[in-house]
Amino acid sequence: MFREKKLANGLEIIAEINPNAYSAAFGFFVKTGSRDETPEIAGVSHFLEHMVFKGTPKRSAADVNRELDEIGSHSNAYTSEEQTVYYATVLQEYQDHAIDLLADIMRPSLRQEDFDTEKKVIIEEIYKYDDQPPFGAHEKCMAKFYGDHALGYSVLGSVESVTGLTPEAMRDYFQQRYSPGNITLVGCGQVDFDRMIAQAEELCGHWQAFDAPRDIRRPAVHHEFELIHKPTATQEYVVQICDGPEATDPDRFANRVLAAIIGDDSGSRFYWEFIDSGLAEYAGLGPYEFQGAGITMTFLSCAPQDTDANLQRLVDVIRKVETDGVTQDELDLALSKITSQLVRQSERPSNRLFSVGNGWLQRHNHVTVKERLESYRAVTLADVHRVLEKFPLSQNTTVVVGPLEQAQRPS
């Protein structure tokens, strides 16, 4: 059962209720991320996510963490290009406590001393990801592909942007993006929706509403090749990004099926070409959908001496798919894997929370598991081939990171 309610200040409350579940998952989904930033404050969304757990007027940071442990929750938060999500999965009897905690931290204190401490943590996190595989290859490729558009900004920001960030700039950003009309409270599993509404009214009904617009026009993309020398690496990492369906494009289902045919971790064309043959440690391809934009990303890691040959193999595999298409057997196999995985994942309220919440933020609609299965099963060979023509995988940006000082751009 799906239910929804909108408060007077614009906060939306939605729930996918499963009376047979043994747990419940709750989360505040905020429509804000790195695409809503400017270069001067790049990384502020992620930094703010950290600060939310540093205490409120009612609770200290220690109180927040202790109470989350006391109710036995599985809780965390994450920031992406388009959203920041704060969530907790609990037994049904802790619904009230979980929502009370989550609602409280959504109005954090943002104290100067906490800001100064956490800034050091964020900078160390940036250094950590630059020091360990794949050495920021994904972020570097996104930046090349999208150029000056904010979708190309790193979610973490840079050492320079985070160092220059001030508490006042973070508070201003909070006041620009954390409007109740830009937030959705989501529940999945064994949920008492009437109590959920009553709590939201009491805890969040006084939040002040304001506009929090987002430009979702499709950005221009770029096709480049770049080699980044990382002498401390032992493997070479290849990331390729090409254009793909955006979050409301019906072709996104066909594109996901195509990605499974080409780059799934078992039985795909990449698997047989690179993994089973021992030519690469990993080779995969997957789609990512945003509002007004989308990408399909290839990732490959291999021994440095095999890089040039593998780059050419990538081109050859993609060229063959674009020229000859895919087979019905490949389509049937991909659909079997996708639908089976979808059903298995959907058995847990915590997994449904992200599917329901993300779908609501991106498309403002609720889709049942059955409806998603029907969308996949409706995909035909003609749909897959249309996606191949509409979003050619051969037109991409490629970034290669590793110990090589030279790499040959494949023909």
Secondary structure, DSSP 8 states (H G I E B T S, - for coil): -EEEEE-TTS-EEEEEE-TT-SEEEEEEEES-SGGG--GGGTTHHHHHHHHHTTB-SS-BHHHHHHHHHHTT-EEEEEE-SS-EEEEEEEEGGGHHHHHHHHHHHTS----HHHHHHHHHHHHHHHHHHHHSTTTTHHHHHHHHHHTTSGGGS-TT--HHHHHH--HHHHHHHHHHH--GGGEEEEEEES--HHHHHHHHHHHHTTS-----------------EEEEE-TT-SSEEEEEEEE---TT-TTHHHHHHHHHHHH-SSSSHHIIIIITTTS-SEEEEEEEEETTEEEEEEEEEE-GGGHHHHHHHHHHHHHHHHHH---HHHHHHHHHHHHHHHHHHTTSHHHHHHHHHHHHHHHS----HHHHHHHHHT--HHHHHHHHHHS-TTSEEEEEEES-S------
